[in-house]
């Protein structure tokens, strides 16, 4: 078996160092063994010549797995397309969508909730005080208007408020949230939010 292996190595590296290869082949056929020096040189040449090619051909498994995980999550895609469908000023869509998903996961909120409330309150930011970055009607009342420096700040603040003041208090359905969020609503607020939650759940983004 060893003879077959080393004979294969000779044939592979023959063009690399003809003198070494021929002399080593002669020794091998005559004695059936390799001198230690030439065996080491043969193995070194093989490693330098062929091993880099072998490793270079391997796929980058870690990168591929990471990419498949990211692209496998449909939630940012659904949110981004939903914002685009209604021409929301909350841009760039992909960045805002990713932010909504990340914050919702961090706080253990329904990923659809921020979008549905924004749709009900301001048609996704189209009906709000100018340059306010507050599409949720959060802190907007007769006593004043709460505005944010960016959409990202608004997402973080509103999500944190929903988590602390509503969900953690046991108010986690649109009807329960409505009673505190907009107590003067006759029920239309919850109906609208439920409709938009369903649209997002069903991927109605076209």
C-alpha positions in Angstrom: 0.0 0.0 0.0 2.8 2.4 0.9 4.5 1.8 -2.5 1.3 2.7 -4.3 0.9 5.9 -2.4 4.4 7.1 -2.9 4.4 6.1 -6.6 1.3 8.3 -7.0 3.2 11.2 -5.3 6.2 10.7 -7.6 3.9 11.1 -10.7 2.2 14.2 -9.3 5.4 16.1 -8.4 7.6 14.9 -11.2 7.4 18.2 -13.1 8.3 20.1 -9.9 11.8 18.8 -9.3 12.8 16.4 -11.9 16.2 15.5 -10.4 14.8 14.7 -7.0 11.9 12.8 -8.4 13.9 10.6 -10.7 16.6 9.8 -8.1 13.9 9.0 -5.5 12.0 6.8 -7.9 15.2 4.9 -8.6 15.9 4.3 -4.9 12.3 3.3 -4.4 12.2 0.7 -7.1 15.6 -0.7 -6.1 15.1 -1.0 -2.3 11.4 -0.7 -1.8 11.8 2.1 0.7 12.6 5.8 0.6 15.6 7.6 2.1 14.3 9.8 4.9 15.6 13.0 3.3 13.9 12.4 0.0 10.7 11.2 1.6 10.5 14.4 3.6 11.2 16.5 0.4 8.5 14.6 -1.5 5.9 15.2 1.2 6.9 18.8 1.5 6.5 19.4 -2.2 3.1 17.7 -2.2 1.9 19.8 0.6 3.1 23.1 -1.0 1.7 22.2 -4.4 -1.6 20.5 -3.8 -2.9 21.1 -0.3 -3.6 24.8 -0.9 -5.7 23.9 -3.8 -7.7 21.4 -1.8 -8.5 23.9 1.0 -9.2 26.6 -1.5 -12.0 24.5 -3.0 -13.8 24.0 0.3 -17.0 26.2 0.7 -17.0 28.8 3.5 -19.6 26.9 5.6 -19.8 29.5 8.4 -20.6 32.3 5.9 -23.2 30.3 4.1 -25.0 29.3 7.2 -25.0 32.9 8.5 -26.4 34.1 5.2 -29.1 31.5 5.1 -30.3 32.4 8.6 -30.5 36.1 7.7 -32.2 35.6 4.4 -34.5 32.9 5.9 -36.3 35.4 8.2 -39.2 36.8 6.2 -40.3 39.3 8.8 -38.0 42.2 7.7 -39.0 41.6 4.0 -42.7 41.6 4.8 -42.4 44.8 6.9 -40.2 46.5 4.2 -42.6 45.7 1.4 -45.5 46.8 3.5 -44.0 50.2 4.2 -43.2 50.5 0.5 -46.7 49.5 -0.6 -48.2 52.4 1.3 -45.4 54.8 0.4 -44.4 55.4 4.0 -41.9 58.1 4.8 -40.2 55.7 7.2 -37.1 55.1 5.1 -34.9 53.4 4.2 -37.4 50.6 4.3 -35.0 47.7 4.8 -33.2 49.4 7.6 -36.4 50.4 9.4 -37.9 46.9 9.0 -34.8 45.3 10.4 -34.8 47.7 13.4 -38.5 46.9 14.1 -37.7 43.2 14.1 -34.6 43.5 16.3 -36.3 45.7 18.9 -39.4 43.5 18.9 -37.3 40.4 19.5 -35.3 42.1 22.2 -38.5 43.2 24.1 -40.5 40.0 23.3 -43.1 42.0 21.4 -45.2 40.9 18.5 -43.1 42.0 15.5 -46.3 43.3 13.7 -47.5 45.5 16.5 -45.4 48.6 15.9 -46.3 48.5 12.2 -50.0 48.0 12.7 -50.3 50.8 15.3 -48.3 53.2 12.9 -50.7 52.3 10.1 -53.8 53.0 12.3 -52.4 56.2 13.8 -50.8 57.9 10.9 -51.0 55.8 7.8 -47.4 54.7 8.5 -46.1 58.2 9.1 -47.9 60.2 6.4 -50.3 61.9 8.8 -48.3 63.3 11.7 -46.7 66.6 12.9 -43.9 67.6 10.4 -40.4 66.3 11.0 -41.6 64.5 14.1 -40.6 60.9 13.4 -43.6 59.7 15.4 -45.9 57.6 13.4 -47.5 56.0 16.4 -49.4 58.9 18.0 -47.4 58.1 21.1 -47.3 61.1 23.4 -49.2 63.3 20.9 -52.1 64.9 22.7 -53.6 68.2 23.5 -50.9 68.9 26.1 -48.0 68.5 23.7 -46.3 66.6 21.0 -43.6 64.0 21.5 -41.2 63.9 18.6 -38.0 61.9 18.0 -34.7 62.7 16.4 -34.9 59.7 14.1 -37.2 56.8 13.2 -34.9 54.5 15.0 -35.3 56.5 18.2 -39.0 56.5 17.8 -39.1 52.7 17.3 -37.0 52.1 20.4 -39.0 54.6 22.6 -42.5 53.4 21.5 -41.6 49.8 21.7 -40.2 50.3 25.2 -43.3 52.1 26.3 -45.6 49.4 24.9 -43.6 46.8 26.7 -43.4 48.5 30.1 -46.8 50.2 30.3 -49.0 47.8 28.4 -47.7 44.3 27.7 -46.0 43.9 31.1 -49.3 45.1 32.7 -51.2 42.4 31.0 -52.5 44.5 28.1 -51.4 42.6 25.0 -54.4 42.6 22.7 -55.5 45.5 20.5 -58.7 45.8 22.5 -56.8 45.9 25.8 -54.2 48.3 24.5 -56.9 50.6 23.1 -58.6 51.1 26.5 -55.4 52.8 27.7 -53.7 54.0 24.5 -56.8 55.7 23.1 -59.6 55.4 25.6 -62.0 57.5 23.6 -62.1 55.2 20.7 -65.4 53.4 20.1 -63.6 50.3 19.0 -62.5 51.4 15.6 -58.9 51.7 16.7 -58.7 48.0 17.8 -60.5 46.9 14.6 -58.0 48.8 12.5 -55.0 47.4 14.3 -56.4 43.9 14.1 -56.9 44.3 10.4 -53.3 45.4 9.8 -52.0 42.7 12.1 -53.8 40.2 9.8 -52.4 41.8 6.7 -48.9 41.4 8.0 -49.4 37.9 9.2 -50.8 36.9 5.8 -48.0 38.7 3.9 -50.4 41.0 2.1 -47.7 43.4 0.8 -48.4 43.6 -2.9 
